[in-house]
């Protein structure tokens, strides 16, 4: 082992710039891995981490205003309750600060006793003390309006209040992703101010002793809550679903994309270490001729690679993590979730261990195999095979460069593999960006075939159908409920009279379409959560307390609400609640202008809304996504550039005699550039083609399955994007060739001839 250590240190000292080149490759691969780890770990664990930090209740109940004594009596009779807090929530409060204003503020009155649980976590300033004129803001509002502790905020009739703290609660996404900004004010202060000690409450926060038995608590609460109107429950799992409705698909896609990036980084590390061994084959031959044991040779290369990987890997992981930490943190803040902080060091340390292990194994194994070959073969190297001359002219020099690059078949394959994987990841990123845009803007991406909705009574459908440009219209009922057997599982019912596929047509996964009022098509997300399949029964508790039941006849790949939806006919819903509200969905004729139809709907007294896709339309939210994708794209483009420069530099160094002969015969920098351009294009063009195949056949389907198995997702890149990446590969190849050619012609030809 001592001999291996000494050999490794000698190898690193003698390699000089080659060691620096290897370190640069490991740095870039580790940077890609660091970026992927931060994105995947931060977003994948954000909700659970934030829920623990905020002490998020296991159940949040909302209801019509009630005396607090009645609610406390009801809670006293419930099983499995560890703690409970009542709260008053007032909507539609006008908030003003500087040039900012919002008429949709949500004011929550919080008990501020020493033992009262808040359900939110402070990220700035301090908590409410019960003194007059204090307010705590949600972080989204503070960030959007540029507020901080010490600033003033106008809160409805309460007047000007002093901001004392900034809080995060993951029970909803943050403003402006959520339209209603939240503020918290002391209920104790308002009781003293108004002289009313028993302010009526409309919200209850419950913490259970055993979260696994929350259903038992909810069942008892349902049974004992007679007379409490507009009662709605939501559990932690339900909160997660609500967050997913806003951005869950995008987050899942980003996490899956990060996992693919980690695999790409591992491939690059393996190729980098293998290329270094290939470059030192003659040195291995000398060692074996001198009697150095095969195991010592392998250990020497493995230890040298490990030392380089340790330093360069640490730097690369830190650089990649820092590059995406800002955008990823902004994305988490938009979702009202906290960043991982120092907790991300553990997965980064694991990634460093993987980087070192992959680099070590990728260097030791080829060295072991090479050391088993006869020394004379290793000393001979791998010169160009004999063949016909390449001729003169640009084509001939390009062909000569291609032969120079492809002569080392193993190294050429490794370079093509790195380029292909990196290109496939870039294509996947472009496809992901297109998918995000489609999910945001295109209703057809989620199976919606209508472009507008109008808030009109159902009996006015005929008037809407008669409008110019309207192909069809129908009332659409949306009902939020909970599974009767597992009240913690939210269920969204979508009801259309007649065939719903005229307006919403998610792909059928199993069974058949519904045909009658007692049947339902269930989204795969809901089917998996409840364990129901065609032939089973879907029982739903409505907010009114009534129960409706449907026979499941099919499952569909629905993207809306994480697939936790069911398509039904409205008959049973209207029987349970005759005053059930609706909206009218509007399909347009081909060529009809959406703006013109919107004006016609407005003339009917409707409030038309443009139908989007599955994700938010928030510009800030999408801006953070773009920032994350841009950071990963820059790192990946650097990986491609490095791989080409490395391959060309090695080719130019090994073929110095050949290039020196050309220069001695009168060839100038242009000729050397053509030779190296041919070598670069011989690697880049096959890699571009392979990248397209790899992305289409492997990566895009894999990310689609990882991100959302309940829906048909196609994050693959289009033909235009594939052509753009191929052109970018060619440009990068020519740029790398020009850079290496400039370095090559900077030395006199006699230096290369002397090496021969």
Secondary structure, DSSP 8 states (H G I E B T S, - for coil): -HHHHHHHHHHHHHHTHHHHHHHHHHHHHHHHHHHHHHHHHHHHSHHHHHHHHHT--SEEEEEEEE-HHHHHHHHHT-TTEEEEEEEEEEEEEEEEETTEEEEEEEEEEE---TT---S-EEEEE----S-TTEEEEEHHHHHHHT--TT-EEEEGGGEEEEEEEEEE-TTS--TTTSSS-EEEEEHHHHHHHH--SS--EEEEEEEES-GGGHHHHHHHHHHH-TT-TT-EEEEHHHHHHHHHHHHHHHHHHHHHHHHHHHHHHHHHHHHHHHHHHHHTHHHHHHHHHTT--HHHHHHHHHHHHHHHHHHHHHHHHHHHHHHHHHHHHHHHHHTT----GGGHHHHHHHHHHHHHHHHHHHHHHHHHHHHTS-HHHHHH-----------SHHHHHHHHHHHHHHHSHHHHHHHHHHHHHHHHHHHHHHHHHHHHHHHHH-GGGGTB---EEE---GGGHHHHHTSTTEEEEEEEEEEEEEESS-TTSEEEEEEESS-GGGTB--EEEEE----STTEEEEEHHHHHHHT--TTSEEEEEETTS-EEEEEEEEEEE--GGGG-EEEE-SHHHHHH-TT---EEEEEE-TT--HHHHHHHHHHTT---EE---SS---HHHHHHHHHHHHHHHHHHHHHHHHHHHHHHHHHHHHTHHHHHHHHHTT--HHHHHHHHHHHHHHHHHHHHHHHHHHIIIIIHHHHHHHH-TTS-------HHHHHHHHHHHHHHHHHHHHHHHHHHTTS-HHHHHHH-
